[in-house]
Amino acid sequence: MDIFDKELPKKYEYCSVDYLFNKNTHSESLIMSFSDDDGKEQEQHYILKDASPGDALMTILDYNTKDEDSTLRAYDQLKKLADILPVKQADSSEDLLKLYEAYKPSDVNRVVDETYSIIRSAVELSPMMITILPDVYNIFSGLYYCVRRKKYLKLFIPSISHNLNRIGEFIEFFPEVYTKAREFCENVFLVDDLFKYKVDPNDIYEQYELYCSHSSIDNYLNTPVMPSSKKMKMKDSDLEQFIGDSDWTSFYSFVCKPEVSYYGEEYEETSIFTIEDLIVDEIRNMLVCKYVFRRCDLCGGYFKTRFFTVQECCTRPYKKFNVPCNEYVSRRYYKKRTAEHPLHNAYTKAYNRLYGRIRRGTVPADTPLSPQLMELHDAYTKLYDNADDDKKNDVVKEFIEKANELLG
Ligand SMILES: [Zn+2]
């Protein structure tokens, strides 16, 4: 589906649009609610993206690309909406009425074209800009409806004004929201060494301190996504119960007190109204799933992983090598490890002797001795790795003897 299809708001005149975020699958969708020809309430879902927990946050905070610049460029694009949509007149019903009463269908088409082309290019640079779309849809479907039935325009003005206000807020506060969100995530989720290994209660305390000392806590974890969501508050006395825990499962379950959905427990989707809502929801899910962000040891990019894993590198392709960073590093590590292996040194010496003969022409280049020596090396490497420490030297000695016998 093309979400920038001009026919959509026309087709569903007059409908309301929500941006939904599925708590379990993390898929994002647009849902349009409208009345059909018989006046029956209908809903139409459009899936925008399937994603796993933390993905939206990765995208929102550019952790996938490390490219802050593209978000700022997307924001510059989106700011242009303020010239096309009358966000400054949002609070004046009279101004809005006067403006839209003069609209012809061709005017609506023009505004839709201009708006879509701006949002489309902003979304290409930064996918989170899509959160502005439901407000835009709501305005357009109202306008398409009213441009043919001018007498109803007055009824729609409060709703249009509400949507315009939200677009205005997005444009005005985006840099602030974005900066705060990045800071918060870097402090809470970007973990370099702390959680690579089993978590100590002191670490839990440190992490708790991070939560509390960082001012953004009030703006995120204490901010209800839905009106009925529980607020998370932590006091020192709350912390005491976690001291002595060997992992931080209970700490997490405390931090992530179950949300009571606006629609009741059964409802697994959340309506997202702002980027802040999306961030709050994603943060909760990061905590529930025990995800953290780490900086890749190789390329320096961010990646998402469980806090208890030892993964040090990301899975993005490394430079021109067409292999993911983590694979590149493990291959390099394997090479290094084999190069340091005492048996490898003994093998190299034996091979050099054989190679000298091949070079001098006393042994043919395709001599079976070469694969035989390799087989011997592999067999003795296994013996060496499995031998007790005080027997390892004997294994190397035996390998040297066997290699000498083989090469004569
Ligand atoms: Zn990497």
Residues whose N, C-alpha, C, O or C-beta is under 5 A from the ligand:
A	BS01	ZN	C296 L298 C299 G300 G301 C314 R316 C325
